[in-house]
Structures are given as structure tokens and as C-alpha cells.
């Protein structure tokens, strides 16, 4: 791969690249959909921290959110939106490009 085809740091999607958001996107992508508690366990972070990061992904249109109840307990379920899936696949391609060029 030529030097001119390398990505600069500015080309990387910062919204996904943050470690909590990256872990959450990876988990939700693999799961298809996941509730807040499952994501929290997988990412190993606090409720508040995860909530902030998931909200950023939701506001960007990367996650679809469904709120409901499981029995009498409130439950929030997340899935990648079409925009989120496209951004995720593009992010993965960017990482492949970086790794393959080194």
C-alpha cells in the first residue's frame, strides 16, 4: 500500500473510536441487539458512564433504542441503525487499512 493511501488520524470516526463506545458498538454489532445490562457487563463500566456513551451514539443516529418492560422492570434495548451499521463497517475498514499498511 502506498503512503498516499494511508489514513490520517483525522479520518478516524472519533465517535466510535472512544474505548467505551468502541466496545459497545462491537458488542451490539455482534449481538444484533442487546439490553443495557448486557452491554454494561460486556463493556465493564458504570451505569452513568455507559449511559453517556450510549446516548452519544444514539444522538448520532448510530443506535436505535427501544424502551419497554420485561415483566415489571423497565428495559432498554439497543441495536445498530442502518447509519450505525454503515459507520461501523467503515470504521472497521479504516482499521484494516491502517493495520495492513504497517
C-alpha atoms as one frame of an Amber mdcrd trajectory, in Angstrom:
protein
   0.000   0.000   0.000   1.394   3.404  -0.902   1.999   6.133   1.643  -0.574
   8.344  -0.109  -3.360   5.864   0.703  -2.704   5.899   4.454  -5.364   7.313
   6.701  -4.622  10.289   8.846  -5.835  10.398  12.427  -8.458  12.914  11.296
 -10.065  10.228   9.108 -10.953   8.004  12.066 -14.506   8.280  13.413 -13.917
   9.701  16.902 -17.462   8.902  17.907 -16.797   5.186  17.537 -13.101   5.239
  18.438 -13.570   6.128  22.125 -12.927   2.909  24.047 -16.324   2.603  25.771
 -18.209   3.456  22.577 -15.987   1.126  20.553 -16.641  -1.740  22.955 -20.377
  -1.010  22.987 -20.589  -0.825  19.191 -18.660  -4.088  18.857 -20.880  -5.846
  21.382 -24.161  -4.604  19.922 -22.986  -5.363  16.398 -22.165  -8.942  17.330
 -25.315  -9.434  19.398 -27.720  -7.905  16.888 -29.449  -6.211  19.788 -28.652
  -6.002  23.470 -30.168  -4.598  26.623 -28.408  -2.024  28.772 -27.417  -4.552
  31.450 -25.816  -6.917  28.938 -23.840  -4.091  27.355 -22.771  -2.846  30.792
 -21.451  -6.289  31.747 -19.645  -6.715  28.423 -18.071  -3.254  28.487 -17.366
  -3.366  32.245 -18.203   0.224  33.114 -20.589   2.101  35.389 -24.230   2.822
  34.607 -23.601   6.543  34.341 -20.546   6.242  32.100 -22.236   3.787  29.755
 -25.405   5.840  29.651 -23.483   8.928  28.483 -21.675   6.997  25.746 -24.773
   5.187  24.507 -26.632   8.497  24.381 -23.881   9.968  22.177 -24.191   7.020
  19.796 -27.979   7.338  19.811 -27.860  11.093  19.146 -25.518  10.468  16.208
 -28.079   8.048  14.788 -25.790   5.038  15.224 -28.078   3.204  17.664 -31.803
   2.504  17.660 -33.265   2.421  21.152 -36.376   0.557  22.239 -37.723   1.122
  25.731 -40.145  -1.330  27.220 -40.700  -3.638  30.126 -39.506  -7.118  30.954
 -42.207  -8.134  33.370 -42.483  -5.079  35.616 -38.879  -3.979  35.152 -38.041
  -1.269  32.628 -35.739  -2.465  29.868 -33.806  -0.516  27.231 -32.668  -2.436
  24.159 -30.103  -1.149  21.659 -29.425  -2.154  18.058 -27.308  -0.638  15.307
 -29.306   1.569  12.970 -28.636   1.433   9.229 -26.483   4.542   9.643 -24.705
   2.930  12.597 -24.029  -0.293  10.713 -22.602   1.670   7.776 -20.411   3.761
  10.127 -19.278   0.603  11.969 -18.300  -1.195   8.763 -16.500   1.925   7.519
 -14.648   2.186  10.843 -13.566  -1.468  10.617 -12.341  -0.891   7.057 -10.336
   2.115   8.255  -8.704  -0.029  10.944  -7.903  -2.754   8.376  -6.297  -0.144
   6.138  -4.121   1.105   8.980  -3.102  -2.391  10.094  -2.394  -3.646   6.574
  -0.280  -0.598   5.731   2.126  -1.067   8.625
